[in-house]
Amino acid sequence: MTAVLCLGSLLLDTIAVVDRLPGDDERVEAEHVVLAGGGNASTSAVTIARLGVDVDFAGVIGDDDMGRLALSGLAAEGVGVSGVEIRDDIETSHSVVIVNTGRAARTIITRPTTIPTAVPTGYEWMHVDKVGYQALRAAGGSESRVSIDDGNPVADLDLNLIDLYVPTTQVLLDRYGVGDPIEAARRALADGARTVVATDGSRGSFAVTLDTIAYAPALPIVPLSSLGAGDVFHGALLAAVVLGKELPDAIRFANVTAALSCRAIDGRSGIPDRQEVEDVLGELPTTTGQTPALIRELLGRTA
């Protein structure tokens, strides 16, 4: 049995790297222009495959050249694609990404992804993004254990359907209207999530269950681009869980994988394999002190 299904978005990214954004009716020259595979759940699937865990992807593309290119790129990574719906009544989703090196920021313009009509079964885990969650919700849930990417806030989220809830810290705080990330995570547990892992970029990530609180710092790195790093974190976290890592080790593993992926302009070509992640894990700083206080201090939050 394949361990993981990633359900959600598959698209192509056109990425331009500039030192500043142009104004109205202005032209700037790009340092690089790259066409690459993208999409939240599909990039997580590529990460899982790179880390040596069996994974399939299910989503929707159009019957067009862009869709065929996106699909072939996914299959070339060793991701199973038999669950992909190819439809002749839609266009494959596409994003235009402008990476502004002068401000260390990015601007994304995207065409929405079509919601899958079917949710494949028979997997140990299912990972969903915002699009995949809508399909999961329409199907009434899944017999698989479910992880969700809540980096882009998911509307009408029912955490009773979720085993591994992974928002950004800001989304977590906004969802519960509190200033303390640990309290917000505990409220998510009370709402039905079995495990909460929150990410905070260069500040690291933390995990909360009913009996565990853990924190992992980020790997210090000078990024070329952070595009897709969140999707890589989600894939690496789930791969670590499937590989049997305990939660504190899993978030360290995911932090390192996501940081290393920032070596490339696009969201996929810099994703490391498992051996490289294991080799670099020793470079991740260790932390001391009481974990709850450490999380609040390092994330710049107060109880």
Phi and psi in degrees as a GROMACS rama.xvg file:
@    title "Ramachandran Plot"
@    xaxis  label "Phi"
@    yaxis  label "Psi"
@TYPE xy
-63.612  136.565  THR-2
-71.252  -39.6976  ALA-3
-134.879  139.689  VAL-4
-114.463  129.211  LEU-5
-103.368  125.676  CYS-6
-120.75  123.208  LEU-7
155.124  -126.927  GLY-8
-95.9187  139.209  SER-9
-135.231  127.94  LEU-10
-156.634  -178.27  LEU-11
-113.455  145.856  LEU-12
-111.505  129.339  ASP-13
-99.553  116.891  THR-14
-116.001  124.352  ILE-15
-116.61  132.654  ALA-16
-105.519  120.481  VAL-17
-131.261  162.616  VAL-18
-92.1629  -7.96464  ASP-19
-164.022  156.166  ARG-20
-79.5135  142.507  LEU-21
-74.4846  155.414  PRO-22
-86.9518  -176.586  GLY-23
-57.9997  133.344  ASP-24
58.2284  25.185  ASP-25
-114.4  152.694  GLU-26
-120.797  136.449  ARG-27
-125.682  154.218  VAL-28
-92.1931  135.742  GLU-29
-87.5512  141.641  ALA-30
-70.0525  -38.294  GLU-31
-145.433  148.367  HIS-32
-131.532  124.077  VAL-33
-128.763  137.533  VAL-34
-106.333  121.583  LEU-35
-145.072  158.105  ALA-36
-67.4529  145.689  GLY-37
-151.2  -171.804  GLY-38
113.798  137.371  GLY-39
-60.9688  -62.3274  ASN-40
-67.3708  -35.147  ALA-41
-71.0292  -35.0623  SER-42
-68.8201  -35.8817  THR-43
-60.5805  -39.2455  SER-44
-64.4461  -41.8736  ALA-45
-60.5409  -41.7609  VAL-46
-60.0544  -47.6373  THR-47
-59.8748  -42.1249  ILE-48
-65.4155  -41.9925  ALA-49
-61.7917  -29.8898  ARG-50
-87.9056  5.38344  LEU-51
87.513  20.8292  GLY-52
-111.246  135.301  VAL-53
-64.2738  132.501  ASP-54
-149.908  142.084  VAL-55
-115.772  159.918  ASP-56
-125.744  141.948  PHE-57
-131.525  134.205  ALA-58
-175.275  -163.043  GLY-59
-130.374  133.71  VAL-60
-132.534  163.689  ILE-61
-83.8162  161.787  GLY-62
-84.9474  71.0522  ASP-63
-145.252  172.128  ASP-64
-61.2074  -38.875  ASP-65
-64.2588  -41.8417  MET-66
-64.9493  -42.0444  GLY-67
-64.6933  -36.8863  ARG-68
-67.4242  -43.5271  LEU-69
-62.8099  -41.564  ALA-70
-68.2793  -42.3655  LEU-71
-65.9254  -35.1271  SER-72
-64.9032  -37.4624  GLY-73
-68.9326  -44.9895  LEU-74
-63.6012  -34.6911  ALA-75
-64.74  -21.4291  ALA-76
-84.4424  -2.34121  GLU-77
88.3286  13.7868  GLY-78
-86.0562  132.143  VAL-79
-70.255  132.907  GLY-80
-124.115  17.1428  VAL-81
-66.6936  -20.0392  SER-82
-88.9263  3.94238  GLY-83
-78.3929  129.435  VAL-84
-88.3609  127.126  GLU-85
-110.046  115.832  ILE-86
-119.706  139.657  ARG-87
-91.5017  1.01301  ASP-88
-102.862  6.81026  ASP-89
-135.125  164.479  ILE-90
-101.503  142.704  GLU-91
-61.7611  138.842  THR-92
-63.2646  149.862  SER-93
-149.895  139.794  HIS-94
-121.703  145.314  SER-95
-109.797  120.902  VAL-96
-117.706  126.16  VAL-97
-110.755  115.708  ILE-98
-94.848  116.333  VAL-99
-98.7394  99.2475  ASN-100
-68.8377  -26.7359  THR-101
-65.7306  -29.4056  GLY-102
-115.912  4.00667  ARG-103
51.1675  47.749  ALA-104
-138.674  167.766  ALA-105
-137.351  150.557  ARG-106
-120.316  131.663  THR-107
-123.922  129.051  ILE-108
-118.479  124.562  ILE-109
-134.822  149.153  THR-110
-94.43  128.563  ARG-111
-57.3117  150.465  PRO-112
-92.1272  141.763  THR-113
-74.9014  139.244  THR-114
-73.875  131.352  ILE-115
-60.7669  147.874  PRO-116
-95.1309  -14.052  THR-117
-128.599  146.93  ALA-118
-119.636  102.839  VAL-119
-58.5838  152.899  PRO-120
-120.436  173.913  THR-121
92.9947  25.0369  GLY-122
-116.038  149.836  TYR-123
-66.3703  -43.8399  GLU-124
-130.527  148.184  TRP-125
-126.874  127.792  MET-126
-108.325  129.073  HIS-127
-124.574  145.524  VAL-128
-99.8548  -165.439  ASP-129
-59.5846  -41.1226  LYS-130
-70.8129  -44.975  VAL-131
-63.4767  -34.3729  GLY-132
-62.7105  -37.7559  TYR-133
-62.7183  -38.0172  GLN-134
-67.8985  -41.8982  ALA-135
-61.8645  -44.3111  LEU-136
-63.4048  -41.6513  ARG-137
-64.1236  -30.4941  ALA-138
-83.1142  -4.04701  ALA-139
80.7962  19.1422  GLY-140
103.905  -169.896  GLY-141
-144.834  150.876  SER-142
-75.2983  -18.6834  GLU-143
-72.5635  156.622  SER-144
-71.3286  142.312  ARG-145
-120.01  131.705  VAL-146
-113.294  150.601  SER-147
-135.655  140.971  ILE-148
-91.1016  108.954  ASP-149
-111.351  36.0668  ASP-150
-71.0516  -42.8638  GLY-151
-96.5988  113.697  ASN-152
-51.4237  131.135  PRO-153
-90.9817  124.92  VAL-154
-74.2772  148.783  ALA-155
54.0854  42.6986  ASP-156
-74.8709  125.304  LEU-157
-106.957  103.229  ASP-158
-72.9965  -8.55277  LEU-159
-66.4102  -18.3148  ASN-160
-89.1522  -4.31095  LEU-161
-116.027  129.485  ILE-162
-91.7122  -41.0673  ASP-163
-124.175  103.645  LEU-164
-99.6875  120.347  TYR-165
-128.262  88.3981  VAL-166
-95.4945  172.374  PRO-167
-75.7592  160.349  THR-168
-58.764  -40.689  THR-169
-65.3837  -42.8803  GLN-170
-61.8449  -41.1784  VAL-171
-60.557  -47.3553  LEU-172
-65.0542  -41.9506  LEU-173
-66.1936  -37.5638  ASP-174
-64.6175  -34.0837  ARG-175
-107.535  -2.59523  TYR-176
62.5545  34.1265  GLY-177
-125.858  163.369  VAL-178
-98.8963  -6.20819  GLY-179
-105.168  116.693  ASP-180
-63.8372  -33.1189  PRO-181
-70.2556  -41.892  ILE-182
-62.0002  -41.6681  GLU-183
-62.1582  -41.64  ALA-184
-63.1708  -40.4462  ALA-185
-65.5166  -32.7457  ARG-186
-68.2145  -36.1527  ARG-187
-64.3729  -38.8291  ALA-188
-61.9036  -42.7164  LEU-189
-64.1448  -27.6685  ALA-190
-81.894  -3.50526  ASP-191
128.087  -19.7245  GLY-192
-63.4095  142.184  ALA-193
-87.6099  -32.3481  ARG-194
-142.187  138.861  THR-195
-118.471  127.798  VAL-196
-126.336  121.313  VAL-197
-113.524  139.137  ALA-198
-107.413  147.801  THR-199
-140.595  41.5428  ASP-200
57.4227  -127.659  GLY-201
-70.5062  -6.87005  SER-202
-88.3173  -9.00501  ARG-203
104.527  -157.491  GLY-204
-147.545  161.004  SER-205
-141.692  158.91  PHE-206
-130.884  143.137  ALA-207
-137.65  128.997  VAL-208
-125.02  -174.485  THR-209
-62.9855  -25.7349  LEU-210
-129.639  10.6959  ASP-211
-138.692  137.705  THR-212
-130.997  126.815  ILE-213
-139.058  149.699  ALA-214
-131.867  142.345  TYR-215
-134.226  129.239  ALA-216
-72.573  163.578  PRO-217
-80.4736  155.021  ALA-218
-78.1107  123.181  LEU-219
-62.6694  126.577  PRO-220
-157.285  147.965  ILE-221
-94.988  105.708  VAL-222
-78.4785  144.172  PRO-223
-80.9075  -38.8931  LEU-224
-160.958  142.686  SER-225
-97.2198  9.78395  SER-226
-58.1069  125.787  LEU-227
82.4311  -2.47514  GLY-228
-62.6189  -36.927  ALA-229
-63.8686  -41.2871  GLY-230
-64.344  -38.3102  ASP-231
-64.361  -42.5831  VAL-232
-56.7625  -46.4935  PHE-233
-60.2729  -45.3604  HIS-234
-64.7523  -42.5193  GLY-235
-67.2481  -38.4216  ALA-236
-61.6241  -46.2089  LEU-237
-68.9371  -38.6346  LEU-238
-59.6941  -42.5606  ALA-239
-62.0643  -40.7672  ALA-240
-63.6119  -45.3827  VAL-241
-63.505  -34.9264  VAL-242
-75.8149  -2.72286  LEU-243
91.5398  14.0311  GLY-244
-74.5794  141.239  LYS-245
-68.0315  156.345  GLU-246
-54.8384  -46.4431  LEU-247
-58.5241  -38.7953  PRO-248
-72.875  -32.6541  ASP-249
-65.1018  -40.6909  ALA-250
-73.7976  -30.9976  ILE-251
-64.2698  -45.1007  ARG-252
-58.7813  -44.943  PHE-253
-67.8438  -38.6918  ALA-254
-59.5724  -45.6848  ASN-255
-65.5081  -44.575  VAL-256
-59.895  -45.9187  THR-257
-64.1299  -41.5793  ALA-258
-63.0782  -44.9236  ALA-259
-63.8223  -30.2135  LEU-260
-66.3171  -17.7417  SER-261
-78.6439  5.68437  CYS-262
-77.9279  -10.1613  ARG-263
-117.531  159.78  ALA-264
-68.3902  -43.6935  ILE-265
-86.5979  178.069  ASP-266
-88.1601  -1.30266  GLY-267
-124.764  -39.0224  ARG-268
-66.2928  -20.7424  SER-269
-90.6095  0.451972  GLY-270
-65.4027  126.586  ILE-271
-80.7518  167.008  PRO-272
-90.0368  176.532  ASP-273
-65.1747  -37.868  ARG-274
-63.0735  -41.8542  GLN-275
-64.6643  -40.9884  GLU-276
-60.5513  -47.3383  VAL-277
-61.8931  -36.7181  GLU-278
-66.2865  -35.2457  ASP-279
-87.8534  -18.1688  VAL-280
-53.2457  -33.2457  LEU-281
-65.7709  -17.2141  GLY-282
-84.3636  -10.8054  GLU-283
-71.3897  128.518  LEU-284
-59.3026  145.979  PRO-285
-88.8265  158.814  THR-286
-125.346  151.349  THR-287
-131.33  157.573  THR-288
112.523  175.513  GLY-289
-71.4877  125.56  GLN-290
-58.4926  -48.0374  THR-291
-57.7068  -44.4149  PRO-292
-65.8964  -36.6125  ALA-293
-64.17  -43.726  LEU-294
-60.0689  -48.1314  ILE-295
-64.0913  -39.3431  ARG-296
-69.3235  -50.4045  GLU-297
-71.9785  -27.5532  LEU-298
-88.1248  0.849062  LEU-299
70.2495  27.6702  GLY-300
-114.406  157.587  ARG-301
-125.065  151.73  THR-302
